[in-house]
Amino acid sequence: MNCQTKCPAIRVVMFPKDTNPSGNIFGGVILSNIDIAAGVAARAATMHRTVTVCMKEVIFKRPVKVGDILTFWADIIKTGRTSVTIRVKVEAERRGETIPVTEGEAIFVAVDEKDRPIPLDSPIGTQGVDDPDTVANPGKEKGNGSVVVAPATPAAPATEEVKKKGGKDNKKEKEKKKKDKKKKKNKKNK
Ligand SMILES: CC(C)(COP(=O)(O)OP(=O)(O)OC[C@H]1O[C@@H](n2cnc3c(N)ncnc32)[C@H](O)[C@@H]1OP(=O)(O)O)[C@@H](O)C(=O)NCCC(=O)NCCS
């Protein structure tokens, strides 16, 4: 096999620590490696960090044994806006034989630093499209994951209510100061 034309995503040796009570390899170990292999393949579709959103149709066709060398072949079969679907085929090498043991699909979603979905091809440094700030901040636009920053607006002038409140507070402070002065004078006179 020439690794420049086709290369497995990962290869793993199965150890006794990975067995279930009946002595075969625990299915969860295979699932975990399918997840890793699909994650490796997803790197070809996006520069962003990816998370597994779904694993489906995983079929354990043959048991895996201690000492098997598993090869995980991972191919991108579909790309969406923010997601990429990967088909993973697992083969076991056992005493010179190559046995197809498991097969399944995983879907990965590209996410930004806040774990929000982001278009696969959007440049690094942009934000996900489900940014709650987008709703609050009209300067940001939803759509292709790019962010338009709103021009800085001058601070809003204080409303009448705020002004009044400020006025009240000032009055109170002045009265307090007057009282304090009186107290000090009284003390001195005593
Ligand atoms: C992945 C995650 C960010 C998606 O969030 P979301 O709010 O469902 O996002 P959206 O509805 O916008 O869907 C984003 C993409 O995921 C796909 N998607 C969402 N749920 C899916 C599902 N159950 N099956 C298949 N695809 C799914 C959508 O089709 C969409 O793809 P597209 O943009 O290519 O069309 C969110 O579900 C999450 O954080 N999950 C946890 C991921 C994780 O931690 N995984 C590790 C194992 S715990």
Ligand as a Chemical Component Dictionary entry (heavy atoms), coordinates in Angstrom:
data_LIG
# 
_chem_comp.id                   LIG 
_chem_comp.type                 NON-POLYMER 
_chem_comp.pdbx_formal_charge   0 
_chem_comp.three_letter_code    LIG 
# 
loop_
_chem_comp_atom.comp_id 
_chem_comp_atom.atom_id 
_chem_comp_atom.alt_atom_id 
_chem_comp_atom.type_symbol 
_chem_comp_atom.charge 
_chem_comp_atom.model_Cartn_x 
_chem_comp_atom.model_Cartn_y 
_chem_comp_atom.model_Cartn_z 
_chem_comp_atom.pdbx_ordinal 
LIG C1  C1  C 0 -22.387 19.933 17.927 1  
LIG C2  C2  C 0 -23.193 21.114 18.443 2  
LIG C3  C3  C 0 -22.293 22.344 18.582 3  
LIG C4  C4  C 0 -24.293 21.397 17.401 4  
LIG O1  O1  O 0 -25.099 22.368 17.918 5  
LIG P1  P1  P 0 -26.554 22.585 17.275 6  
LIG O2  O2  O 0 -27.170 23.680 18.053 7  
LIG O3  O3  O 0 -27.264 21.298 17.143 8  
LIG O4  O4  O 0 -26.160 23.153 15.873 9  
LIG P2  P2  P 0 -27.027 23.211 14.563 10 
LIG O5  O5  O 0 -28.456 22.819 14.773 11 
LIG O6  O6  O 0 -26.732 24.569 13.973 12 
LIG O7  O7  O 0 -26.370 22.098 13.638 13 
LIG C5  C5  C 0 -25.027 22.233 13.236 14 
LIG C6  C6  C 0 -24.741 21.094 12.266 15 
LIG O8  O8  O 0 -24.824 19.857 12.953 16 
LIG C7  C7  C 0 -25.722 18.985 12.293 17 
LIG N1  N1  N 0 -26.418 18.227 13.315 18 
LIG C8  C8  C 0 -26.941 18.686 14.479 19 
LIG N2  N2  N 0 -27.498 17.672 15.160 20 
LIG C9  C9  C 0 -27.326 16.564 14.421 21 
LIG C10 C10 C 0 -27.690 15.199 14.566 22 
LIG N3  N3  N 0 -28.356 14.766 15.635 23 
LIG N4  N4  N 0 -27.372 14.330 13.594 24 
LIG C11 C11 C 0 -26.695 14.735 12.507 25 
LIG N5  N5  N 0 -26.294 16.019 12.300 26 
LIG C12 C12 C 0 -26.636 16.913 13.240 27 
LIG C13 C13 C 0 -26.680 19.899 11.544 28 
LIG O9  O9  O 0 -27.266 19.218 10.450 29 
LIG C14 C14 C 0 -25.735 21.010 11.112 30 
LIG O10 O10 O 0 -24.997 20.606 9.961  31 
LIG P3  P3  P 0 -24.837 21.565 8.666  32 
LIG O11 O11 O 0 -24.485 22.946 9.169  33 
LIG O12 O12 O 0 -23.698 20.973 7.917  34 
LIG O13 O13 O 0 -26.119 21.521 7.939  35 
LIG C15 C15 C 0 -23.859 20.796 19.834 36 
LIG O14 O14 O 0 -24.889 19.834 19.628 37 
LIG C16 C16 C 0 -22.854 20.278 20.826 38 
LIG O15 O15 O 0 -22.069 21.041 21.371 39 
LIG N6  N6  N 0 -22.878 18.962 21.100 40 
LIG C17 C17 C 0 -21.880 18.349 21.976 41 
LIG C18 C18 C 0 -20.662 17.927 21.183 42 
LIG C19 C19 C 0 -19.665 17.197 22.022 43 
LIG O16 O16 O 0 -19.278 17.661 23.068 44 
LIG N7  N7  N 0 -19.263 16.034 21.548 45 
LIG C20 C20 C 0 -18.308 15.211 22.226 46 
LIG C21 C21 C 0 -18.960 14.033 22.870 47 
LIG S1  S1  S 0 -19.658 14.467 24.416 48 
# 
loop_
_chem_comp_bond.comp_id 
_chem_comp_bond.atom_id_1 
_chem_comp_bond.atom_id_2 
_chem_comp_bond.value_order 
_chem_comp_bond.pdbx_ordinal 
LIG C1  C2  SING 1  
LIG C2  C3  SING 2  
LIG C2  C4  SING 3  
LIG C2  C15 SING 4  
LIG C4  O1  SING 5  
LIG O1  P1  SING 6  
LIG P1  O2  DOUB 7  
LIG P1  O3  SING 8  
LIG P1  O4  SING 9  
LIG O4  P2  SING 10 
LIG P2  O5  DOUB 11 
LIG P2  O6  SING 12 
LIG P2  O7  SING 13 
LIG O7  C5  SING 14 
LIG C5  C6  SING 15 
LIG C6  O8  SING 16 
LIG C6  C14 SING 17 
LIG O8  C7  SING 18 
LIG C7  N1  SING 19 
LIG C7  C13 SING 20 
LIG N1  C8  SING 21 
LIG N1  C12 SING 22 
LIG C8  N2  DOUB 23 
LIG N2  C9  SING 24 
LIG C9  C10 SING 25 
LIG C9  C12 DOUB 26 
LIG C10 N3  SING 27 
LIG C10 N4  DOUB 28 
LIG N4  C11 SING 29 
LIG C11 N5  DOUB 30 
LIG N5  C12 SING 31 
LIG C13 O9  SING 32 
LIG C13 C14 SING 33 
LIG C14 O10 SING 34 
LIG O10 P3  SING 35 
LIG P3  O11 DOUB 36 
LIG P3  O12 SING 37 
LIG P3  O13 SING 38 
LIG C15 O14 SING 39 
LIG C15 C16 SING 40 
LIG C16 O15 DOUB 41 
LIG C16 N6  SING 42 
LIG N6  C17 SING 43 
LIG C17 C18 SING 44 
LIG C18 C19 SING 45 
LIG C19 O16 DOUB 46 
LIG C19 N7  SING 47 
LIG N7  C20 SING 48 
LIG C20 C21 SING 49 
LIG C21 S1  SING 50 
# 
